[in-house]
Amino acid sequence: MKYLLLIIPCVLCVWVPLYNSIEPTLAGIPFFFWFLLALIPVSSIFIWAASKVGGDDA
């Protein structure tokens, strides 16, 4: 479960056809850029959740 939580943001980041578009824009910023910027806090939440699920085995 821990590794699944860690791999989800990685797959989202490297799966470029998912976000390779200009529309929809957010405050004039193309989707390509704001999706990657939004992925940063989402990834940190997944990393935090993986640390809570994983325990102290590291």
C-alpha positions as protocol buffer text, in pm:
chain_id: "A"
residue {
  index: 1
  type: MET
  ca { x: 0 y: 0 z: 0 }
}
residue {
  index: 2
  type: LYS
  ca { x: 286 y: 234 z: 85 }
}
residue {
  index: 3
  type: TYR
  ca { x: 449 y: 191 z: -254 }
}
residue {
  index: 4
  type: LEU
  ca { x: 118 y: 232 z: -436 }
}
residue {
  index: 5
  type: LEU
  ca { x: 76 y: 571 z: -266 }
}
residue {
  index: 6
  type: LEU
  ca { x: 425 y: 668 z: -377 }
}
residue {
  index: 7
  type: ILE
  ca { x: 388 y: 553 z: -736 }
}
residue {
  index: 8
  type: ILE
  ca { x: 59 y: 735 z: -809 }
}
residue {
  index: 9
  type: PRO
  ca { x: 210 y: 1087 z: -826 }
}
residue {
  index: 10
  type: CYS
  ca { x: 507 y: 953 z: -1023 }
}
residue {
  index: 11
  type: VAL
  ca { x: 281 y: 798 z: -1285 }
}
residue {
  index: 12
  type: LEU
  ca { x: 76 y: 1118 z: -1307 }
}
residue {
  index: 13
  type: CYS
  ca { x: 391 y: 1320 z: -1362 }
}
residue {
  index: 14
  type: VAL
  ca { x: 544 y: 1103 z: -1634 }
}
residue {
  index: 15
  type: TRP
  ca { x: 218 y: 1028 z: -1818 }
}
residue {
  index: 16
  type: VAL
  ca { x: 252 y: 1334 z: -2043 }
}
residue {
  index: 17
  type: PRO
  ca { x: -47 y: 1266 z: -2276 }
}
residue {
  index: 18
  type: LEU
  ca { x: -268 y: 1314 z: -1971 }
}
residue {
  index: 19
  type: TYR
  ca { x: -183 y: 1683 z: -1942 }
}
residue {
  index: 20
  type: ASN
  ca { x: -32 y: 1773 z: -2280 }
}
residue {
  index: 21
  type: SER
  ca { x: -277 y: 2047 z: -2372 }
}
residue {
  index: 22
  type: ILE
  ca { x: -321 y: 2421 z: -2351 }
}
residue {
  index: 23
  type: GLU
  ca { x: -691 y: 2430 z: -2262 }
}
residue {
  index: 24
  type: PRO
  ca { x: -831 y: 2475 z: -2001 }
}
residue {
  index: 25
  type: THR
  ca { x: -636 y: 2776 z: -1890 }
}
residue {
  index: 26
  type: LEU
  ca { x: -634 y: 2905 z: -1535 }
}
residue {
  index: 27
  type: ALA
  ca { x: -573 y: 3280 z: -1507 }
}
residue {
  index: 28
  type: GLY
  ca { x: -407 y: 3269 z: -1849 }
}
residue {
  index: 29
  type: ILE
  ca { x: -174 y: 2981 z: -1754 }
}
residue {
  index: 30
  type: PRO
  ca { x: -198 y: 2677 z: -1985 }
}
residue {
  index: 31
  type: PHE
  ca { x: -316 y: 2346 z: -1840 }
}
residue {
  index: 32
  type: PHE
  ca { x: 27 y: 2189 z: -1894 }
}
residue {
  index: 33
  type: PHE
  ca { x: 189 y: 2426 z: -1643 }
}
residue {
  index: 34
  type: TRP
  ca { x: -80 y: 2458 z: -1379 }
}
residue {
  index: 35
  type: PHE
  ca { x: -136 y: 2084 z: -1368 }
}
residue {
  index: 36
  type: LEU
  ca { x: 231 y: 2027 z: -1288 }
}
residue {
  index: 37
  type: LEU
  ca { x: 226 y: 2304 z: -1030 }
}
residue {
  index: 38
  type: ALA
  ca { x: -86 y: 2156 z: -870 }
}
residue {
  index: 39
  type: LEU
  ca { x: 81 y: 1816 z: -866 }
}
residue {
  index: 40
  type: ILE
  ca { x: 347 y: 1938 z: -621 }
}
residue {
  index: 41
  type: PRO
  ca { x: 119 y: 1971 z: -315 }
}
residue {
  index: 42
  type: VAL
  ca { x: -78 y: 1664 z: -424 }
}
residue {
  index: 43
  type: SER
  ca { x: 247 y: 1464 z: -432 }
}
residue {
  index: 44
  type: SER
  ca { x: 342 y: 1586 z: -86 }
}
residue {
  index: 45
  type: ILE
  ca { x: 6 y: 1467 z: 47 }
}
residue {
  index: 46
  type: PHE
  ca { x: 65 y: 1123 z: -107 }
}
residue {
  index: 47
  type: ILE
  ca { x: 417 y: 1111 z: 43 }
}
residue {
  index: 48
  type: TRP
  ca { x: 280 y: 1209 z: 384 }
}
residue {
  index: 49
  type: ALA
  ca { x: 10 y: 941 z: 360 }
}
residue {
  index: 50
  type: ALA
  ca { x: 267 y: 679 z: 260 }
}
residue {
  index: 51
  type: SER
  ca { x: 478 y: 767 z: 564 }
}
residue {
  index: 52
  type: LYS
  ca { x: 175 y: 726 z: 792 }
}
residue {
  index: 53
  type: VAL
  ca { x: 77 y: 393 z: 634 }
}
residue {
  index: 54
  type: GLY
  ca { x: 433 y: 264 z: 616 }
}
residue {
  index: 55
  type: GLY
  ca { x: 522 y: 316 z: 979 }
}
residue {
  index: 56
  type: ASP
  ca { x: 884 y: 318 z: 1100 }
}
residue {
  index: 57
  type: ASP
  ca { x: 1024 y: 41 z: 885 }
}
residue {
  index: 58
  type: ALA
  ca { x: 1258 y: 270 z: 688 }
}
